[in-house]
Structures are given as C-alpha cells and as structure tokens.
Amino acid sequence: MQYRKSLKNLLFKHYKLYPRMQIQDMVKLIYQNEFAGGHLIANEINSLKRLQEECRTLRQRSEDREIPPGSVFEDIGNGLCRLHLAMLQWVDIDLATINRFFINTSNSVCGSIQNFEAKLEVFKQCCKNKLLPYPIDEVEAYLHDCQSQGYPPVRHSKIYRDSYSPAYRIVKAEYRDYFEAFCKIDALIKSKDIVLVAIDGNCGAGKSTLAGLLSAVYDCNVFHMDHFFLRPELKTEDRLKEVGGNIDYVRFQQEVVAGLQSRREFQYQIYDCTQMALGQYVSVLPKQLNIIEGVYSMHPSLISNYDLKIFLHIEEKEQRLRIQKRNGTFMQNRFFSEWIPLENQYFKEMKIREQSDLVFRR
C-alpha cells in the first residue's frame, strides 16, 4: 500500500537526520504520525503558558550556544509536522497563534490503534530486513511492552534528548503551507484596530478552506463573495460585458465594507442562487480581523479596502479534478464553459495575482 512506502521513506529520512535515534524514538515518530499529540487539550490558557515558558527557556539556552536559523517545520507524514520552537526566535508570529495550531491539531486528529499497529509492522519489517539498524528481538520486546500497557504516549530517549534537544509541537501541515499568511496577519493585528484580509483566486484552489483555517485560529468574521452575486434585475447587457461585473461590488461596499468601517453592528443579505433573489439577513458585529473570501473579492472597486491580499492559484488539471469531485461531472462542465472563463478574464485583465501581497500555488 502507498502509505507503507511513504512511512518507510519517513523512517529512513529521520534516521538519516537523527542517527542517534533509539527504538523508542522511532516508535514515538510513528505514534505522532498516527495520533499527532495523542491527547486532547482541555485548557488553552495552561497550554499557552507552557509554550511561553518553553520558548523562554530556549531563548536563554541560545545565549550560550548558537542555534542557526533553519526550517520551522519538519514533515512527519500523514498531513502532520513538527513545529520546532527554537526556530521561532527568527519568526515574527504570536505564540498564541502557535498554540492554536497545536490545540486545533490535537483536538481534531484521532488516529486508531489498528492503523498504528499496521505502521509498527512496517517498522518491524524494516528492522527484519536490516534496512534500519535495530535488533529485531529488541524491537519486538519493546513493542510487546507498549502493547501490554495499551500503547501510552512515548517519550524521546535520553540519548535523543541529549543529542538533539527536541522542542516542538505537532501541527497540521496546512499551517505550514500558509504560515506566511499567519505571520502577516499577526503583524497587522498588532498595528491596526481593524484588519481586512481578502482571499481571491481560482475556483477550487481552496479559498473557503483557507478562510476556515484562519477562522479556527482567530476570532474573526468571514464573508463570502458568493453571497453577493449580481441579482437578475441588475444584469443589463452593459453590466454583463463588464469584466468582473457579475458580482454586486456596489452592494458589498455599501453593506459590508461600510458596516465594518462604522465599527457598529450591521446587517447584510445573502443572495440565494436557487431563488435568484436576496434572502436571509445576517447580523454582524465588527471584529478586529475580518476575512473576505471568494472570486472577485479583489475587484478594483474593493481592492483598496484590504490590509492583506492573498491569491490562491491552482493548475487547470488539478482544478478539473477538484471540481468534478466536489460538484460532479455535469456541474464541472458548466464551471468550465460558463464561469471559469469569466474568472480567468478577470484575473488577467485586472492583474489580480500581480496586485496580491501573497500568492500560494496548489
């Protein structure tokens, strides 16, 4: 199976990087690959205090020995990473954000004993075939002991701790993928009373997913440009010829942008595509951080409102696969015959990607 090959490659990679890894360090790596931190985080405040103290201790240690800047993240497979705390002293990001990465990951990754045992078998097979230098009898004895105890979380060995001084948190790889965006947002939050972030880009590139990722870390509002498609009565011939004209950018400016700038509670209506009319009212209390996601969010009439502009790009082949999986073949054909050509024209003529602060390619 594919996961066997990827797991073997992961074990070999880590052994090459950390040749003093012991059996229990290998098991810990596999445990984290399956279960992440392996426990729920019930108290966010206490978790943050531990993180702050650990980082403070690391900074004090670095005064005695130089820690060269390096990668903040290290892949451990299964969509997870180790986020190395020592590297954070070279990165401008709030520790509360890092703590949210950790908590969200720990509280959402479950794993299973069945999968864990299957992965341990891969490790055992590597040892049997002498692809890894651990005596198989010692490996089997250690794993038998772990099983008899119900597979408790594993600590790093003393040799590993003394050799590599591990200090990290297990987080989802998607936080690594968009790490630069989190750093930019943290900097803006420190300097501005109200922050508006736009996420524009290709259909299927993950705009809604990124907005959800941000909203799970920050206390923020999220607005969707899909709620502001043009109503039938506004679809004049001239308007439909206009690049980017199929979005009601006037209503978005008047209802959402003006509402946020007022610093007072406001309402807007969601455009219902099935009824082709304005429907549900949404009440909004302005927050410091506000995310606007969707194609046309960076329309020329709106772009000057934003403090951070993010563009998500996806190649057409992958785009087709994602839309088919999400919407089915019939709707995929409609997307590529009707809507995506209009979006691409908007990106090209309005130079949306070129005006963006951050561009992420999927």
VOBA-1610 file (N, C-alpha, C; in pm, whole numbers, padded with zeros to 5 digits, always signed):
BEGIN
Met+00084-00120+00000Met+00000+00000+00000Met+00088+00125+00000Gln+00029+00236-00051Gln+00108+00358-00067Gln+00160+00411+00066Tyr+00079+00399+00172Tyr+00123+00454+00300Tyr+00246+00381+00352Arg+00262+00250+00317Arg+00378+00174+00361Arg+00507+00234+00303Lys+00501+00266+00174Lys+00618+00323+00109Lys+00652+00460+00168Ser+00550+00544+00186Ser+00573+00678+00240Ser+00623+00672+00384Leu+00571+00575+00462Leu+00617+00560+00600Leu+00761+00512+00605Lys+00796+00416+00522Lys+00935+00370+00516Lys+01028+00485+00482Asn+00991+00565+00383Asn+01074+00679+00345Asn+01088+00777+00460Leu+00979+00796+00536Leu+00984+00886+00651Leu+01081+00834+00757Leu+01074+00704+00787Leu+01163+00645+00887Leu+01310+00656+00844Phe+01336+00629+00717Phe+01473+00640+00667Phe+01522+00784+00674Lys+01436+00878+00636Lys+01473+01019+00637Lys+01509+01066+00778His+01425+01028+00875His+01451+01073+01012His+01575+01005+01070Tyr+01596+00880+01035Tyr+01717+00814+01086Tyr+01842+00880+01028Lys+01835+00922+00903Lys+01949+00989+00841Lys+01975+01125+00908Leu+01866+01196+00940Leu+01880+01326+01006Leu+01923+01313+01152Tyr+01873+01206+01218Tyr+01898+01187+01362Tyr+01952+01046+01384Pro+02078+01022+01350Pro+02132+00885+01355Pro+02141+00825+01495Arg+02119+00905+01598Arg+02122+00852+01735Arg+01980+00819+01784Met+01888+00815+01693Met+01751+00771+01729Met+01756+00630+01785Gln+01681+00611+01895Gln+01667+00479+01954Gln+01533+00418+01911Ile+01510+00294+01950Ile+01385+00227+01914Ile+01265+00311+01958Gln+01269+00361+02080Gln+01153+00435+02129Gln+01134+00566+02054Asp+01241+00624+01999Asp+01227+00746+01921Asp+01159+00717+01787Met+01190+00601+01731Met+01120+00558+01609Met+00972+00535+01637Val+00943+00471+01748Val+00803+00444+01785Val+00731+00575+01813Lys+00800+00669+01876Lys+00739+00800+01901Lys+00705+00870+01770Leu+00794+00862+01673Leu+00769+00922+01542Leu+00644+00860+01478Ile+00634+00727+01485Ile+00518+00658+01427Ile+00391+00694+01504Tyr+00403+00702+01636Tyr+00289+00740+01720Tyr+00238+00878+01680Gln+00330+00974+01664Gln+00290+01109+01627Gln+00233+01113+01485Asn+00286+01032+01396Asn+00234+01022+01260Asn+00087+00979+01260Glu+00050+00894+01354Glu-00088+00845+01360Glu-00178+00927+01451Phe-00128+00969+01568Phe-00214+01031+01669Phe-00185+01179+01693Ala-00089+01237+01621Ala-00044+01374+01648Ala+00006+01381+01792Gly-00047+01477+01873Gly-00002+01486+02012Gly-00053+01372+02098Gly-00159+01307+02053Gly-00209+01191+02125Gly-00298+01223+02243His-00336+01351+02258His-00422+01385+02372His-00499+01513+02340Leu-00616+01526+02402Leu-00694+01648+02388Leu-00637+01757+02478Ile-00650+01882+02432Ile-00604+01997+02511Ile-00727+02064+02570Ala-00748+02045+02696Ala-00870+02095+02760Ala-00857+02241+02804Asn-00736+02285+02838Asn-00717+02419+02892Asn-00620+02498+02804Glu-00675+02587+02723Glu-00593+02663+02628Glu-00496+02756+02701Ile-00540+02815+02810Ile-00454+02909+02884Ile-00331+02839+02940Asn-00351+02723+03000Asn-00237+02648+03054Asn-00144+02601+02943Ser-00202+02561+02830Ser-00121+02519+02716Ser-00033+02634+02668Leu-00089+02753+02661Leu-00013+02870+02616Leu+00097+02904+02716Lys+00067+02894+02845Lys+00169+02923+02947Lys+00287+02828+02936Arg+00259+02700+02912Arg+00368+02603+02895Arg+00451+02635+02772Leu+00382+02673+02665Leu+00452+02709+02542Leu+00541+02832+02564Gln+00488+02933+02628Gln+00566+03055+02654Gln+00688+03025+02739Glu+00671+02942+02842Glu+00784+02909+02929Glu+00889+02829+02855Glu+00845+02736+02772Glu+00940+02655+02696Glu+01019+02742+02598Cys+00953+02834+02532Cys+01022+02924+02439Cys+01117+03019+02512Arg+01076+03062+02631Arg+01163+03149+02711Arg+01290+03074+02750Thr+01275+02949+02790Thr+01391+02866+02825Thr+01481+02844+02704Leu+01422+02821+02588Leu+01501+02800+02467Leu+01581+02924+02431Arg+01522+03042+02449Arg+01594+03166+02419Arg+01711+03184+02514Gln+01691+03147+02640Gln+01801+03158+02737Gln+01916+03064+02701Arg+01881+02943+02657Arg+01984+02848+02616Arg+02060+02897+02494Ser+01990+02965+02403Ser+02055+03009+02280Ser+02158+03118+02305Glu+02153+03181+02424Glu+02256+03278+02458Glu+02391+03211+02482Asp+02387+03083+02520Asp+02510+03009+02547Asp+02561+02935+02425Arg+02474+02905+02329Arg+02517+02834+02209Arg+02435+02884+02091Glu+02501+02897+01979Glu+02434+02948+01861Glu+02343+02844+01799Ile+02217+02882+01777Ile+02122+02796+01707Ile+02098+02858+01571Pro+02152+02801+01465Pro+02138+02864+01333Pro+01994+02861+01285Pro+01950+02964+01215Pro+01815+02962+01158Pro+01797+02844+01064Gly+01683+02783+01069Gly+01654+02669+00982Gly+01505+02658+00962Ser+01462+02547+00913Ser+01321+02527+00886Ser+01241+02521+01015Val+01131+02593+01018Val+01043+02589+01135Val+00970+02455+01141Phe+00938+02399+01025Phe+00856+02279+01018Phe+00936+02160+00967Glu+00901+02043+01021Glu+00961+01918+00976Glu+00849+01816+00954Asp+00843+01763+00834Asp+00736+01671+00797Asp+00746+01540+00874Ile+00632+01493+00929Ile+00628+01360+00991Ile+00521+01273+00925Gly+00476+01314+00806Gly+00381+01233+00731Gly+00239+01245+00781Asn+00146+01188+00703Asn+00003+01184+00738Asn-00055+01324+00757Gly-00001+01424+00682Gly-00053+01560+00692Gly-00014+01631+00819Leu+00096+01589+00883Leu+00138+01646+01011Leu+00284+01689+01005Cys+00320+01783+01093Cys+00457+01834+01101Cys+00497+01853+01247Arg+00626+01850+01270Arg+00681+01901+01396Arg+00718+02048+01373Leu+00665+02135+01457Leu+00697+02277+01452Leu+00803+02303+01558His+00926+02332+01514His+01039+02345+01605His+01039+02482+01673Leu+01028+02480+01805Leu+01014+02604+01881Leu+01140+02689+01877Ala+01256+02627+01870Ala+01381+02704+01870Ala+01389+02797+01750Met+01323+02760+01640Met+01330+02841+01519Met+01239+02963+01526Leu+01148+02968+01624Leu+01052+03077+01629Leu+01116+03210+01666Gln+01236+03206+01723Gln+01300+03332+01759Gln+01340+03413+01636Trp+01337+03351+01518Trp+01366+03422+01394Trp+01240+03452+01314Val+01124+03425+01373Val+00997+03442+01302Val+00908+03536+01381Asp+00843+03629+01312Asp+00754+03724+01377Asp+00612+03669+01377Ile+00582+03588+01479Ile+00448+03532+01493Ile+00415+03522+01640Asp+00290+03540+01674Asp+00247+03538+01813Asp+00240+03395+01864Leu+00286+03371+01985Leu+00281+03236+02041Leu+00138+03188+02062Ala+00044+03281+02080Ala-00096+03241+02091Ala-00144+03176+01961Thr-00092+03222+01849Thr-00126+03162+01720Thr-00068+03022+01710Ile+00057+03006+01749Ile+00121+02874+01750Ile+00043+02779+01841Asn+00000+02830+01954Asn-00075+02748+02048Asn-00207+02701+01987Arg-00271+02789+01910Arg-00396+02749+01843Arg-00369+02642+01738Phe-00257+02652+01665Phe-00220+02546+01571Phe-00219+02412+01645Phe-00150+02411+01758Phe-00129+02289+01835Phe-00261+02234+01889Ile-00341+02323+01948Ile-00468+02281+02007Ile-00563+02227+01899Asn-00576+02301+01790Asn-00666+02257+01683Asn-00624+02122+01627Thr-00493+02101+01616Thr-00443+01974+01565Thr-00471+01862+01664Ser-00435+01883+01789Ser-00453+01779+01891Ser-00599+01741+01909Asn-00686+01839+01900Asn-00828+01814+01924Asn-00903+01762+01801Ser-00836+01753+01688Ser-00904+01708+01567Ser-00848+01579+01508Val-00727+01540+01550Val-00665+01418+01498Val-00689+01305+01598Cys-00758+01201+01554Cys-00791+01089+01644Cys-00695+00972+01624Gly-00680+00925+01503Gly-00599+00806+01480Gly-00667+00681+01530Ser-00606+00565+01505Ser-00663+00439+01553Ser-00550+00342+01587Ile-00576+00257+01686Ile-00480+00154+01725Ile-00452+00060+01608Gln-00556+00029+01531Gln-00538-00061+01417Gln-00437-00004+01317Asn-00452+00123+01283Asn-00358+00186+01191Asn-00218+00196+01252Phe-00214+00228+01381Phe-00086+00240+01450Phe-00012+00106+01447Glu-00081-00001+01476Glu-00016-00133+01475Glu+00030-00171+01335Ala-00047-00133+01234Ala-00006-00160+01096Ala+00123-00084+01062Lys+00134+00036+01113Lys+00255+00115+01089Lys+00374+00060+01167Leu+00348+00008+01286Leu+00456-00056+01362Leu+00508-00179+01288Glu+00420-00248+01218Glu+00462-00364+01139Glu+00558-00322+01028Val+00536-00206+00971Val+00627-00155+00869Val+00766-00132+00930Phe+00767-00074+01047Phe+00893-00052+01119Phe+00963-00185+01148Lys+00887-00282+01199Lys+00944-00414+01228Lys+01003-00478+01102Gln+00933-00466+00993Gln+00979-00526+00867Gln+01109-00461+00821Cys+01119-00331+00840Cys+01245-00261+00805Cys+01361-00313+00889Cys+01332-00345+01014Cys+01437-00396+01102Cys+01472-00541+01066Lys+01371-00621+01036Lys+01395-00760+00995Lys+01481-00766+00870Asn+01454-00673+00776Asn+01529-00671+00650Asn+01660-00593+00662Lys+01689-00548+00786Lys+01814-00475+00814Lys+01824-00345+00735Leu+01709-00287+00705Leu+01707-00155+00643Leu+01725-00047+00748Leu+01692-00081+00873Leu+01719+00004+00988Leu+01799-00080+01087Pro+01893-00016+01161Pro+01993-00093+01237Pro+01951-00134+01378Tyr+01822-00165+01398Tyr+01776-00202+01531Tyr+01755-00353+01538Pro+01812-00420+01640Pro+01793-00567+01653Pro+01644-00601+01664Ile+01599-00693+01582Ile+01456-00723+01575Ile+01404-00778+01707Asp+01487-00852+01779Asp+01439-00905+01907Asp+01415-00792+02007Glu+01499-00690+02005Glu+01479-00575+02095Glu+01356-00494+02052Val+01336-00481+01922Val+01219-00409+01872Val+01091-00480+01914Glu+01086-00612+01895Glu+00965-00687+01929Glu+00939-00685+02080Ala+01045-00691+02160Ala+01028-00685+02305Ala+00973-00549+02348Tyr+01026-00443+02288Tyr+00980-00308+02323Tyr+00833-00290+02283Leu+00798-00334+02162Leu+00660-00318+02115Leu+00563-00404+02195His+00607-00522+02238His+00522-00608+02321His+00492-00538+02453Asp+00593-00472+02509Asp+00574-00399+02634Asp+00477-00282+02614Cys+00492-00210+02502Cys+00400-00098+02472Cys+00256-00148+02460Gln+00239-00260+02390Gln+00106-00315+02370Gln+00043-00355+02503Ser+00122-00417+02590Ser+00069-00462+02719Ser+00023-00346+02806Gln+00077-00226+02780Gln+00038-00106+02856Gln-00070-00025+02784Gly-00118-00076+02670Gly-00222-00004+02596Gly-00171+00108+02509Tyr-00046+00098+02470Tyr+00018+00198+02383Tyr+00008+00340+02440Pro+00070+00365+02552Pro+00072+00502+02605Pro+00161+00591+02519Pro+00144+00725+02529Pro+00235+00815+02457Pro+00381+00786+02494Val+00469+00802+02396Val+00610+00766+02413Val+00694+00891+02432Arg+00791+00886+02523Arg+00887+00995+02540Arg+01007+00970+02450His+01079+01077+02417His+01206+01058+02349His+01305+00994+02446Ser+01398+00917+02392Ser+01502+00855+02474Ser+01597+00963+02527Lys+01667+00930+02635Lys+01764+01025+02692Lys+01875+01055+02590Ile+01916+00953+02516Ile+02020+00974+02415Ile+01972+01075+02311Tyr+01849+01061+02268Tyr+01793+01154+02168Tyr+01783+01295+02227Arg+01733+01305+02350Arg+01717+01436+02413Arg+01853+01504+02431Asp+01952+01429+02476Asp+02084+01488+02498Asp+02151+01527+02366Ser+02123+01453+02262Ser+02188+01477+02133Ser+02122+01588+02053Tyr+01987+01597+02059Tyr+01917+01686+01967Tyr+01829+01791+02035Ser+01817+01787+02168Ser+01738+01885+02242Ser+01602+01913+02176Pro+01520+01810+02158Pro+01393+01831+02087Pro+01299+01923+02165Ala+01242+02018+02093Ala+01142+02109+02150Ala+01050+02149+02035Tyr+00931+02093+02033Tyr+00843+02117+01920Tyr+00698+02095+01960Arg+00606+02130+01868Arg+00465+02097+01879Arg+00424+02028+01748Ile+00332+01931+01760Ile+00281+01863+01641Ile+00162+01944+01588Val+00170+01983+01459Val+00064+02063+01399Val+00033+02009+01260Lys-00083+02042+01210Lys-00121+02001+01075Lys-00034+02072+00971Ala-00006+02002+00862Ala+00080+02057+00757Ala+00019+02180+00691Glu-00112+02195+00698Glu-00175+02312+00635Glu-00133+02441+00705Tyr-00097+02434+00833Tyr-00045+02553+00899Tyr+00093+02589+00844Arg+00170+02491+00810Arg+00299+02516+00743Arg+00275+02578+00605Asp+00178+02523+00531Asp+00154+02568+00395Asp+00118+02716+00388Tyr+00046+02764+00490Tyr+00002+02904+00490Tyr+00067+02985+00602Phe+00183+02941+00646Phe+00249+03003+00761Phe+00275+03151+00737Glu+00315+03186+00616Glu+00344+03327+00587Glu+00222+03414+00605Ala+00105+03362+00571Ala-00019+03438+00589Ala-00045+03463+00737Phe-00025+03362+00821Phe-00045+03379+00964Phe+00051+03484+01021Cys+00176+03482+00976Cys+00275+03581+01022Cys+00231+03722+00984Lys+00184+03739+00859Lys+00140+03871+00813Lys+00019+03919+00893Ile-00075+03830+00918Ile-00195+03868+00992Ile-00160+03907+01135Asp-00071+03831+01200Asp-00031+03865+01336Asp+00032+04004+01342Ala+00114+04036+01243Ala+00177+04169+01238Ala+00072+04278+01222Leu-00028+04255+01139Leu-00134+04354+01119Leu-00218+04372+01244Ile-00248+04262+01313Ile-00329+04270+01435Ile-00259+04354+01541Lys-00127+04348+01544Lys-00051+04426+01641Lys-00053+04575+01610Ser-00077+04611+01485Ser-00059+04751+01444Ser-00189+04821+01405Lys-00300+04748+01385Lys-00422+04810+01336Lys-00543+04771+01421Asp-00638+04862+01432Asp-00760+04837+01509Asp-00855+04743+01435Ile-00857+04756+01303Ile-00942+04670+01222Ile-00862+04625+01100Val-00869+04495+01071Val-00790+04435+00964Val-00883+04365+00867Leu-00869+04395+00739Leu-00948+04329+00635Leu-00852+04249+00545Val-00881+04120+00533Val-00799+04030+00452Val-00884+03973+00340Ala-00837+03985+00217Ala-00908+03929+00102Ala-00838+03802+00055Ile-00918+03700+00022Ile-00866+03576-00035Ile-00934+03555-00169Asp-00863+03581-00277Asp-00915+03565-00412Asp-00840+03450-00478Gly-00883+03410-00597Gly-00809+03306-00667Gly-00898+03212-00745Asn-00833+03114-00808Asn-00903+03020-00895Asn-01009+02940-00822Cys-01115+02907-00893Cys-01218+02817-00841Cys-01152+02683-00806Gly-01180+02632-00687Gly-01125+02504-00645Gly-00986+02511-00585Ala-00932+02632-00570Ala-00796+02646-00517Ala-00789+02640-00365Gly-00904+02648-00297Gly-00905+02635-00152Gly-00930+02764-00077Lys-01000+02857-00138Lys-01025+02987-00073Lys-01111+02970+00053Ser-01220+02894+00041Ser-01307+02871+00158Ser-01234+02790+00264Thr-01151+02697+00220Thr-01075+02615+00315Thr-00978+02701+00394Leu-00908+02792+00325Leu-00815+02882+00395Leu-00890+02974+00490Ala-01005+03025+00446Ala-01084+03111+00535Ala-01125+03035+00661Gly-01163+02908+00645Gly-01199+02825+00759Gly-01080+02799+00849Leu-00963+02780+00789Leu-00842+02757+00867Leu-00809+02880+00952Leu-00821+02997+00892Leu-00794+03121+00965Leu-00896+03143+01076Ser-01023+03116+01047Ser-01127+03141+01148Ser-01119+03043+01264Ala-01052+02928+01245Ala-01033+02834+01354Ala-00919+02875+01446Val-00837+02969+01398Val-00724+03018+01478Val-00755+03154+01541Tyr-00822+03238+01465Tyr-00851+03374+01512Tyr-01001+03394+01537Asp-01032+03485+01627Asp-01169+03531+01647Asp-01198+03635+01539Cys-01265+03596+01432Cys-01281+03686+01319Cys-01416+03664+01252Asn-01452+03759+01166Asn-01567+03745+01078Asn-01520+03691+00943Val-01605+03611+00878Val-01577+03562+00744Val-01694+03597+00653Phe-01664+03662+00540Phe-01764+03699+00442Phe-01734+03626+00310His-01840+03580+00243His-01825+03502+00120His-01878+03582+00001Met-01795+03599-00100Met-01838+03675-00218Met-01951+03605-00292Asp-01966+03472-00273Asp-02080+03401-00333Asp-02214+03459-00289His-02215+03527-00175His-02339+03585-00124His-02372+03718-00191Phe-02284+03760-00284Phe-02303+03892-00347Phe-02302+03884-00499Phe-02348+03769-00552Phe-02362+03762-00697Phe-02470+03861-00743Leu-02461+03898-00868Leu-02549+04002-00922Leu-02693+03951-00933Arg-02786+04033-00885Arg-02928+03999-00895Arg-02976+04014-01039Pro-03080+03938-01078Pro-03127+03940-01217Pro-03161+04080-01268Glu-03221+04163-01183Glu-03263+04296-01228Glu-03144+04388-01260Leu-03023+04349-01215Leu-02904+04430-01243Leu-02823+04377-01361Lys-02867+04265-01417Lys-02791+04202-01525Lys-02826+04265-01660Thr-02786+04389-01675Thr-02804+04457-01803Thr-02698+04410-01902Glu-02718+04438-02028Glu-02622+04397-02131Glu-02486+04459-02105Asp-02485+04587-02072Asp-02358+04655-02046Asp-02288+04598-01923Arg-02368+04567-01819Arg-02307+04515-01696Arg-02245+04378-01720Leu-02311+04293-01796Leu-02260+04159-01820Leu-02138+04159-01912Lys-02118+04266-01986Lys-01997+04280-02069Lys-01878+04327-01986Glu-01906+04379-01870Glu-01802+04434-01783Glu-01721+04322-01719Val-01590+04330-01726Val-01504+04231-01661Val-01526+04238-01510Gly-01560+04124-01449Gly-01588+04124-01306Gly-01723+04180-01271Gly-01808+04203-01373Gly-01936+04269-01349Gly-02044+04178-01296Asn-02018+04048-01286Asn-02123+03957-01237Asn-02125+03945-01086Ile-02050+04032-01018Ile-02056+04038-00872Ile-02112+04176-00834Asp-02191+04181-00728Asp-02250+04309-00686Asp-02154+04380-00592Tyr-02049+04435-00651Tyr-01945+04500-00572Tyr-01996+04628-00504Val-02099+04690-00563Val-02157+04810-00502Val-02225+04774-00371Arg-02306+04669-00373Arg-02375+04626-00251Arg-02276+04579-00145Phe-02171+04508-00187Phe-02072+04463-00091Phe-02003+04582-00023Gln-01970+04683-00102Gln-01906+04803-00046Gln-02000+04874+00051Gln-02126+04889+00011Gln-02220+04965+00093Gln-02262+04891+00218Glu-02278+04757+00208Glu-02330+04682+00322Glu-02220+04628+00412Val-02116+04569+00356Val-02013+04503+00437Val-01898+04596+00470Val-01834+04652+00369Val-01717+04737+00395Val-01756+04857+00479Ala-01863+04924+00441Ala-01908+05040+00519Ala-01951+04998+00660Gly-02013+04882+00670Gly-02053+04833+00802Gly-01935+04807+00892Leu-01831+04746+00839Leu-01710+04721+00917Leu-01642+04851+00958Gln-01638+04944+00866Gln-01572+05072+00896Gln-01650+05154+00998Ser-01780+05128+01011Ser-01862+05201+01109Ser-01831+05159+01251Arg-01771+05040+01267Arg-01740+04982+01400Arg-01866+04951+01480Arg-01980+04950+01413Arg-02107+04919+01481Arg-02170+04795+01419Glu-02261+04732+01492Glu-02331+04615+01439Glu-02409+04654+01313Phe-02408+04563+01214Phe-02478+04591+01089Phe-02535+04461+01033Gln-02613+04474+00926Gln-02673+04358+00861Gln-02646+04362+00711Tyr-02645+04242+00652Tyr-02646+04232+00506Tyr-02730+04111+00468Gln-02769+04105+00341Gln-02850+03993+00293Gln-02767+03900+00205Ile-02798+03771+00217Ile-02733+03670+00135Ile-02811+03652+00005Tyr-02738+03654-00107Tyr-02803+03627-00235Tyr-02825+03477-00248Asp-02948+03437-00270Asp-02986+03296-00284Asp-02987+03260-00432Cys-02888+03182-00476Cys-02876+03147-00618Cys-02994+03062-00667Thr-03050+02981-00579Thr-03162+02895-00622Thr-03289+02977-00644Gln-03309+03082-00562Gln-03426+03168-00577Gln-03398+03290-00665Met-03268+03313-00690Met-03224+03429-00769Met-03277+03558-00708Ala-03264+03567-00575Ala-03313+03684-00503Ala-03239+03695-00370Leu-03245+03814-00312Leu-03187+03832-00180Leu-03272+03759-00077Gly-03205+03693+00017Gly-03277+03615+00115Gly-03242+03651+00258Gln-03185+03557+00329Gln-03160+03568+00472Gln-03076+03690+00508Tyr-03116+03756+00619Tyr-03036+03864+00675Tyr-02933+03805+00771Val-02814+03861+00768Val-02707+03820+00859Val-02666+03942+00941Ser-02666+03927+01073Ser-02621+04034+01162Ser-02473+04015+01192Val-02398+04123+01188Val-02253+04117+01205Val-02209+04217+01310Leu-02127+04171+01402Leu-02060+04259+01496Leu-01915+04272+01449Pro-01871+04391+01411Pro-01734+04406+01362Pro-01632+04354+01463Lys-01534+04283+01412Lys-01424+04232+01493Lys-01294+04289+01438Gln-01188+04270+01514Gln-01060+04327+01467Gln-01018+04266+01335Leu-01035+04135+01320Leu-00996+04067+01197Leu-01120+04025+01118Asn-01120+04055+00989Asn-01232+04024+00902Asn-01179+03966+00771Ile-01228+03846+00736Ile-01181+03774+00619Ile-01288+03781+00510Ile-01247+03820+00390Ile-01338+03822+00275Ile-01284+03723+00174Glu-01360+03614+00149Glu-01308+03511+00058Glu-01398+03494-00062Gly-01333+03467-00175Gly-01409+03437-00294Gly-01357+03511-00416Val-01387+03454-00532Val-01352+03521-00657Val-01422+03657-00662Tyr-01351+03756-00712Tyr-01395+03894-00726Tyr-01384+03973-00595Ser-01331+03913-00489Ser-01314+03989-00365Ser-01215+04103-00384Met-01123+04090-00482Met-01026+04197-00508Met-01061+04277-00633His-01190+04288-00660His-01236+04373-00769His-01177+04513-00752Pro-01142+04581-00861Pro-01080+04714-00849Pro-01157+04813-00761Ser-01287+04799-00753Ser-01365+04890-00668Ser-01352+04857-00520Leu-01295+04739-00488Leu-01286+04693-00349Leu-01143+04681-00299Ile-01048+04665-00389Ile-00913+04621-00351Ile-00843+04717-00255Ser-00874+04844-00262Ser-00806+04942-00176Ser-00848+04930-00029Asn-00954+04855-00002Asn-01002+04841+00136Asn-00917+04744+00218Tyr-00836+04661+00152Tyr-00774+04548+00221Tyr-00634+04578+00274Asp-00608+04520+00390Asp-00476+04531+00451Asp-00384+04418+00407Leu-00444+04306+00365Leu-00366+04192+00315Leu-00445+04126+00203Lys-00376+04104+00092Lys-00441+04045-00026Lys-00372+03913-00059Ile-00450+03804-00054Ile-00398+03668-00076Ile-00459+03611-00202Phe-00375+03555-00287Phe-00424+03491-00410Phe-00387+03344-00407Leu-00485+03257-00436Leu-00462+03113-00442Leu-00471+03067-00587His-00365+03002-00633His-00359+02955-00772His-00358+02803-00776Ile-00427+02748-00875Ile-00427+02604-00895Ile-00417+02577-01045Glu-00339+02476-01084Glu-00328+02441-01225Glu-00459+02379-01274Glu-00486+02395-01403Glu-00616+02354-01458Glu-00643+02205-01438Lys-00542+02121-01454Lys-00563+01977-01440Lys-00614+01942-01301Glu-00548+01996-01200Glu-00592+01971-01062Glu-00726+02039-01036Gln-00747+02155-01094Gln-00873+02226-01078Gln-00989+02143-01129Arg-00973+02081-01245Arg-01079+01997-01301Arg-01110+01879-01210Leu-01005+01817-01156Leu-01025+01702-01067Leu-01101+01743-00941Arg-01064+01856-00885Arg-01129+01901-00761Arg-01275+01937-00784Ile-01303+02008-00892Ile-01441+02050-00918Ile-01528+01930-00949Gln-01473+01833-01023Gln-01550+01711-01050Gln-01581+01637-00921Lys-01484+01626-00833Lys-01505+01556-00706Lys-01606+01630-00620Arg-01600+01762-00622Arg-01686+01844-00537Arg-01826+01862-00594Asn-01837+01878-00727Asn-01964+01917-00787Asn-02021+01817-00888Gly-01942+01716-00926Gly-01990+01621-01025Gly-01957+01664-01167Thr-01971+01570-01261Thr-01930+01594-01400Thr-02016+01700-01469Phe-02147+01696-01447Phe-02235+01794-01513Phe-02198+01937-01473Met-02184+01960-01343Met-02151+02094-01296Met-02008+02132-01334Gln-01918+02033-01340Gln-01783+02062-01385Gln-01785+02123-01525Asn-01867+02067-01612Asn-01878+02119-01747Asn-01931+02262-01749Arg-02028+02289-01662Arg-02081+02426-01654Arg-01976+02523-01602Phe-01901+02480-01502Phe-01796+02566-01448Phe-01700+02608-01560Phe-01654+02511-01640Phe-01552+02539-01740Phe-01607+02603-01868Ser-01737+02591-01888Ser-01794+02655-02008Ser-01850+02793-01978Glu-01893+02818-01853Glu-01960+02944-01821Glu-01881+03035-01727Trp-01841+02982-01611Trp-01793+03069-01504Trp-01642+03086-01501Ile-01569+02979-01519Ile-01423+02987-01509Ile-01362+03077-01617Pro-01412+03075-01743Pro-01357+03171-01841Pro-01373+03316-01796Leu-01486+03349-01731Leu-01507+03485-01681Leu-01409+03517-01568Glu-01387+03419-01480Glu-01292+03439-01372Glu-01150+03461-01425Asn-01111+03379-01521Asn-00976+03391-01577Asn-00956+03525-01648Gln-01061+03571-01713Gln-01054+03703-01778Gln-01035+03813-01674Tyr-01108+03801-01564Tyr-01096+03897-01453Tyr-00954+03896-01395Phe-00899+03777-01370Phe-00763+03769-01316Phe-00662+03835-01409Lys-00678+03807-01540Lys-00580+03855-01638Lys-00590+04006-01660Glu-00711+04053-01687Glu-00726+04194-01722Glu-00711+04287-01602Met-00754+04241-01486Met-00742+04324-01366Met-00609+04304-01293Lys-00527+04210-01344Lys-00396+04179-01284Lys-00408+04153-01133Ile-00501+04066-01099Ile-00531+04038-00959Ile-00414+03971-00889Arg-00358+03869-00953Arg-00245+03800-00890Arg-00128+03896-00870Glu-00103+03981-00969Glu+00011+04073-00960Glu-00006+04176-00848Gln-00129+04204-00813Gln-00154+04303-00707Gln-00162+04241-00567Ser-00150+04111-00561Ser-00165+04041-00432Ser-00036+04049-00350Asp-00052+04049-00219Asp+00064+04050-00129Asp+00126+03912-00115Leu+00040+03809-00117Leu+00086+03671-00105Leu+00019+03587-00213Val+00095+03500-00276Val+00041+03408-00375Val+00080+03266-00334Phe-00019+03180-00319Phe+00005+03040-00284Phe-00037+02955-00402Arg+00051+02866-00444Arg+00024+02777-00557Arg-00003+02638-00506Arg-00112+02578-00547Arg-00152+02445-00501Arg-00123+02342-00608
//
